[in-house]
């Protein structure tokens, strides 16, 4: 399966789309996580797609500058992450949810977490039953010590008509060697994509992950 089929132009900020710029890596953060969740659910029925789960107890990523203590009983999996290099881990609650902890380069050049979340909602609208996407909550918060924005969105899947809830926190962070002033290069996202009937239970796992997420030094 080609993950790119889940990635429409709505994941790219409007100013980039209008400019005609060609960016093979113009997908980041929120949109990538949703694409990963969609691909992961599509691959779940394929026997060869069993996840690889190397992270046990803790996970550390100095390239993107974050670390995580994993909830008891969970391993961090990587096989269903769209980008196969080390950008984070996925947890698999028993409900059929995916809980993705991701970091990447801010390739779309989002100027704010608001732009990141707006791209996520636009993308979700392209992948869901028409009119089913509803933003339930959006609030300022922190991811570790990094200023962040969190939103809760409900939607109905277009393929199997399942009611689902996405609870997404995004943050942007500058790195020591960012090339241009005002352009932050690191894009963080923690996303729970859960059946709506199981969201209240899965949210407790998400809260533990958000509490355990820590910003560390970004490797030069």
Secondary structure, DSSP 8 states (H G I E B T S, - for coil): --GGGG--GGGS-HHHHHHT---TT---HHHHHHHHHHHHHHHTT-GGG-----EESEEEETTTTEEEE--TT-EEB-TT-SS-SSSEEEE--TTS-EEEEEEEE-TT--SSHHHHHHHHHHHHHHHB-TT--EEEEEEEEEETTEEEEEEEEEEEBTTT--EEEEEEEEEEE--TT-SSTT---EEEEEEEEEEGGGHHHHHHHHHHHHHH-EE-----
